[in-house]
Structures are given as structure tokens and as C-alpha cells.
Amino acid sequence: METVILAIGLGSMRTLFCRFLSCVNRIIPKSNNHISIYGRRMLNDNIEAILDHLITRHYNEKYTIHLLIHSSVWHEGYKGLLNVDICTNPLRTFWVLFRSKYVLHTQKMSICTMKPSGGQIIFNLWHGSPLKAIGKMIGHPVNPETDTYFLSTSPFWASINEKCFGHTQGQMFIGSNPRNDLLFNKIDTNVLIPASNGKKVILFMPTFRNSVELGRHDAQKDFPLLTSENINSFDDFLSKKNLMLIIKPHPYQNKIDFLSNPYKNIKVIFNKDLKQLGIKLYELLGRGDALITDFSSVYFDYLLLDRPIGFAIDDMENYAVNRGYTVEDPLSIMPGPKIKDMEGLKKFVCDIVDGVDNYREERYKINDLVNTYKTGDACQRILDFIEIRK
């Protein structure tokens, strides 16, 4: 009971503070050439992709780009760039937001949440299409009035996002995730995994199940299909098939001990490893010959590449009880084999090695449903829409 009362109290304080900031925001004039990229505790995904696009296309020659992040977040690659202001001071963050004509974010803006005013555009790029229940569906408070626009990748997802986050049809922008532009970048996987030369690569990217950081307990197990008891024998199986498996755990997932062990044909990659090598996650995703995932939104993006996808559903019913889904029948929009055990996982691997692909037509159908745009120009489409022009 005390926890509930505390949560209600904090919610009321946030609401009052949002109203206060919104009032202040109304009286401060905006600068038309100021763009705020709100990252705070995290700089990756859609927000990092559009930031990089702005810089590599030289928008910073015309606009001042404010990168609003916590001091602990990696930002070395953005220091000293023309008209790129790295702001880590919380108080100055408020002032920068008040002055910026354009504000782009992906998670919500925490205590900086305010309603747009004076022609200001606050664009919520979010971070994927939610197959997992989220927002209002799991009892979280939402405040759609604080966004001018919300990104959805198709009318199908726009209707679901309205139910999850409360935005109106007028706020929905149908586009593509900025991170998807990176799928089409060419990288040398040997930089990441020297042993992968000549081998096909399958990526394994499940969503988190249990997270101390988020206070979530969404399933009984921490990782699908693989366990400390079967991973070594599966590693041997991959060796016989001359195939590499790259596992990318979700950043919010609690530590899984058996993923810390060394393997010959299984490589576990974390965000810090990608940062050190200068490789973006979606550049790596674009290199995979196939993908294994579960209820993660990553597969809706991967459909753009028209490559095989296997779905780990061994704990699907348990996950439904603890978290739930945004659609009544999630299996109906999973265009690939449904993998429940090691036998199914090995069959999927064999099909990839042998070039067997029985789900291509189903992928085409689902891709049309979930991705209105299928080319690598997501960032530019967004900038054109909100009239950020060079």
C-alpha cells in the first residue's frame, strides 16, 4: 500500500511540474535554428541515428544541435564538432529545451516533459513497434499532449500506438525508424568476429525478460531456448555446420552467467563492445544472414532485408501472463518457424545452412502490414516533414 501511495504521489508531482514547465515554455521565444536531441541516460537507437544523419549531412553548418545527455553517457565522438553543443548540466538542459524550435526524443523526457509551445515541434521517435504490451496496456501513465508528433511505421502500428500511448491520428507520423537506415550500411563482420570469415552468421536478439533496472519480472526464465546445460553442445553443433551465432542481449536484461563464458562459434556482444569497435547495432543487424528473436520489435525492422527469421516462443504463454501483447494473436504476425526447443533451433540452423526458406511469401505479407516504407531514407523523410532544411 505504501508503494502505491508513493507512486501516486510521485505521479502527481510530475504532473504539476509538467504544467509548470509548460507554462514557462509558453513565454520563452524559440530559436528556429536550434535542434535539441534529448538522450539523457541513453544515446542509441533512433535518436543516435538521426543525430548522426544531421552531422554527416552537415546540417550543423546551419543549425545548432544540442545533445542533451547525462555526463556518464558516451559522447566522445561528438566533441569539438561545429555547432554541436553537448549539454550535461540538468538546469541548462531546461533552458535549451525552452529555446529550441525542434526537440527529438525516443524514450520520454522524464522530469523535462512539457507541452510544445510557440510553433515548437516535439517529435517522439520512440524505439520500435510494440508487440509487447506497453503504456496504458500495462497501467503506465501517458501524456500524449507533450508530443507534437509520434512515429509509427504503418497505419497498422499507428492504431496500436494510439491504444498504448493515447496519441491522436493527427499526431501520428507514418514513417520508418531512423535506425533502419543503418541496415543498409556495409560493414566487415571480421572486425567484430575474426573467426566468422567464410561462415554464415545468425543473430540472436531477444527482448528482456527480467530487469532490476526497470523493476520488471516478465517471465520465469531469463533467456529463451539456450541454457547453461545445452549451450556447450549447441556450440559444437554450430561448429559442425560451419556457422556463427552472435547473441546480443537486451541492455535492460539482468546478467546471465552462462553468456559470460567463452565459446568457439557463439559470440556474445554487448553495447560497450559495439561502441569500442565503432559499429552500430543496426549495422551489425544488417550483416546477419538470419535472425532469431522472440517478442522484440527488432524483427519488424529486419523484415526490410527479406531474410529468414526464427521465433523463440518456448516461454510465450508465461510471458503472456506476466506482460501480454498488443495484438490478440501475435503468432499471426510472426512470419517464420516457431521454435520451442533445441530440436527446433537446430532445424532452423540447418535450413539456413542449406538455403531452405519456406516463409518468404509470409514475410512479404507481414512486411507490407508493418512497414509502409521499405527504403533506407527514414531520417531524411522525418527532417523533410518537420522542415529542417539545409
N, C-alpha and C positions, 0 to 999 in steps of 0.2 A: 504494500500500500504506500509506504514512504517513497519507493522508487517511482510509482505512478504520479504521486503528488509533485515530486521533484521535476519529473519530465514535463508535467503540465505547467509548472512554474517557469521552467526554462523556456518552454514554448511561448508563454505569454510575454516574457521579457524580450524574446527575439522579435515577436510581432510588434511590440512597442518600439523597439529600436529600429526596425524596418520602417515604420511610419515616420519616425524622427528623421532618418536618413533621407527618405523620400521627400519630406518637406524641405530639407536643406538642398537636396538635388534640384528642386524646382526653381530655386532662386539664384543658383550659380550658373553663369553662361558657359556654353560648351565651345570647345575649340574644334573646328571642323577637320583639322589635320592631326588630331590626336587619336590613336588607337590603343586601347588597353587590352592586353592579353592576360586574363586572370587565371593564374595557375595555383598560387599559394602553396599548398602542401604537395602538389604533384604537377610535373611538367612532362606530359607524354600524350599519346593518343591523338585525338583530333586537334587539340589546342596546339600541340607541338608541330603537327603537320602544317597547319595554317600559318603559324609563326615562321617556320622555315620557308614557306612559299612566299610570304611577304618580303623576306630578306633576300632570298635568291633571285627574286624578280625585281629587286631594287625599289620596292615601294617605300623603303625608308629614306629614299632621296627626296620624297615629297612629304611623307608623314613622319611624325614622331611616334615610335612604337614603344609603349610602356609594358615591360614584362613584370607583372606583379606576382612575386613568389616569396615563399619563406626562405630565410637565409640558408637553411640546410639543403635546399633543393639544388641539384647540379645546374650550373648556368655558365660554365667556363667558356663554352663555345660562342656565347653572345656578348662577351665583354669587349668593349672598345669599338663596337660597330657604329657606323654613322647613324645618328638619331635613334639609337636603341637605348632606352633608359631602363636599367634594372632596378626595380624598387622592392626592397625587402622590409622597409620600415612600415609598420602597420598604420600609423597615423597618416603618413604621407600617402599610403595606398588609398585612403578615403578621398583625399584631395584630388589625386589623379583620376579616380573614378568620376568624381563630380565634374571634372573639366573635360572628360573625353566624350567626343561625339559617338565613338564606336567602342563597345565593350563586348569581348568574345570570351565565353567560358564553357566548361564541359561538365562540371560536377554540381554546381550550385555555388553561390558566393558567400556561404557561411554568414558571419556577422556583417559582411559588407552588402548583404542583399538589400536592394532598394528598387523602387519603380523607376522606369526610364522617364525622362522629362526633357522638355525643350528641344524636341527633334532628335534626342539621343536614341541610339539603337543598342539594345542589349540582346545579344544573339546567343542562345543556348544551343551549342553544337552537340551536347550530350556525348555518349560514348558507346553507341551501338543500338541495335534493335532488340527490345527486351522480350525474349521468350520466357525468362524467369519473371514471376510476379514481382512487382515493384511499385513504389509510390503509394497511391491510395489503395491499391490492391492488398498491400500488407500493413495498412494502417498508418503509413507515414504522412505527416502533414505536407501539403504542397501550397505553393503560392504562385500561380501562373501569371499573375499580373506583373511580376517583376521581370518578365521576359517580353521583348518585342516580338521575337521570332523563336521558334523551336524547330530543330532539324529533324525531319523524318525522311526515310529513304524511299517511301512509296505511299500512295493513299491507304494501302492496307495497314501500314505501320502508323500512319497519321491517326487513324481511328483508334488504334490500340493506345497510342501515346496520349490521346485525349482522355481516355479512361484512366490511365496511370497517373498523369500529371495535371490534368484539368485545363490544358490549353484549348483555345477555340480553334476552329478551322481556319479562321483568319490569321492566327498566329503561326500556323504550320507552314513551314517552307519545305517543299519536296525537292530534295537534292540527293547528294551522296556524301558519305563520311569522308572528310578530308584525308584521313589516314589511308583511304583506299587508293589514293594517287600513288602511294609508295609500293603497292602491289606490283606495279608495272616497272619499277626500278630494277636494274640488273645488278646483282651483287655476286661476288665469288664466295660460295659457301666454304671453300677451303680455308679462307681466312678465319672462319669460325670453327671449322672442324677439319683439320688437315687429313684425317683418316677417311673422309667422305668421298675422296676422289674416285670417280667411276661408279659410285653406288647411288642407287635411288634413295631419296630421303622422305620419310614420313614425319610430319609434325604432330605432336600430341599436345593439345591445348585445351584442357578442361577449365570450367569455371571453379571458383572456390566453393567449398562446402562448409567449412568451419573457420571462423575468423575471430580471434580475440580482439584484433584491432577494430573490427566493425561490431563486435558483440553479437555475431550471428552463429547459429548452430542449425544448419540447413539439412544435414544428413548424418547418418550414423558413421559412415566411413569418410576418410579424408581424401581418397583418390580413387578414381574408377578403374576397374579391371586389374591393375597391377598391384601387387603386394610384396612384402619382404620375402614371402615364401615362394613366389613364382617368377620374380623379376630376373633372377640369375639364369634360369632355364630359358626364359624368353630371350635373353641376351644371346645365349648360344644359338637359339633358333634363328635369330636375325643374322648371325654370322654365317650360317649355312646358306641363307638366302641372299647374302651379299647386299644387305640393306642397313641403312642407318635410321635410328629413331631419335628425334630431337624432342625432348619434353620441355615445355615452357609452363611451369606452374603459374597459377594466378598470383599476382602480387599481394593479394589480401589473404591468401590461404595460409593457415598455420604451417609451421615447419613440418616436413615429412622426412623422418630419419632415413628411410631406405633410398631416398632420392639424393642423399649426400654421398653415397658410395660410388666408387669408380666402376665403370662398365666399358666393355670393348666396343659395342655397337649401339649403346644408348648414351646420349649426351644430354645432361640437364642444364638448361640455360636460364639464368635469372636476368632481371632488368639491368643489374650492375654489370654483368658480363657484356651485354649489348652496348652499354654506354662506353665501356673501356675499349671496345673494338670499333666504335663509331658506326654501328649498324642499328637501324631502326627495326622494331619488332615486325612491322608490316613489310619491310624489305625481306626479312627472313621468311615471313609467311608466303611471300610471292615466289620463293625458291623451292618450296616443298612440292614434291610430286604427288602428295596426297595429304589429307588432314584427318586426324581423329579428334573428335571433340564430344561434347555432351549437350548441355543446355546453354552454352555460351553463344553470344551473338556473333562470334568470330566467323562462324560458318556461313552466315548470310553474306558477309563480305567475300569470303573465299569462293562463293558461287560465281563471282565475276571471272574467275580464272578457268572455269569449266574443267575442274579436276576432281577425282574421286574423294568422297567424304565418308568416313565411317563414324557411327554414332554409338558411344559408350553409354548404355542405358541399364547397366546392372543394378543401379540404385535409383532408378527413375520413380518407382512407386513411393519409396521412402522420401525422396526429395519432394514429391508432390504433396505429401502430408505436411512436411515441415516448411516448405516455401511456396510451392504451387507455380502455376504457369499462367501466361496471359491469354492463351487460347485453350479451348476445351480439349482439343485433340492434337497435342504437339507432335505426335508421330506422323501426322498427316503432312507436316511441312518439313520433315527430315528426309531429304532425298538421297538415301544411301542405306547400306546394310545396318541393321540394328544389332549391336554387339553386346552380348550378355555375359560372355565367359571367355576363357582363354582359347577355347576351340574356335570361337567366332573371330577372335582377334587374329589368330594365326591364319585363318582362311582369308581375312581381309588383306593381310600381308602377302599371301600367295597370289591373290588376284592382282595386286599392284605389280608384283614382280613379273607376272605372266601377261600383264596388259589387259586383264579382264575388267570390263566396265559395263555393268548392267543397269546403271541408273542415270545415264546421260539424259534421256528424254524427261525423266522426272526432275532432274536438276534444272533443265531449261524452263519447265513449267513453274517451279518454285522461284527461280531467279526472276522471272517476269513479274511474279506476285510481289516480291520483296525489294527489288531493285529497279526503280524507274529508269535510272541512268546507269550505264554499264561501261563507261569510258573513264580514263584517268584524268579528269579535269574538274574534280569536285571542289577544290579550293577556289579556282577561278570563277566557277559558277556562283559561289557564295559571295565573293567580293563584287562581282558584277551586279548581283541582285541588290546589295546594300550600297552600291555606287561608290565603292572605294576604287578610285581610278588613278592610274599613273599620269 
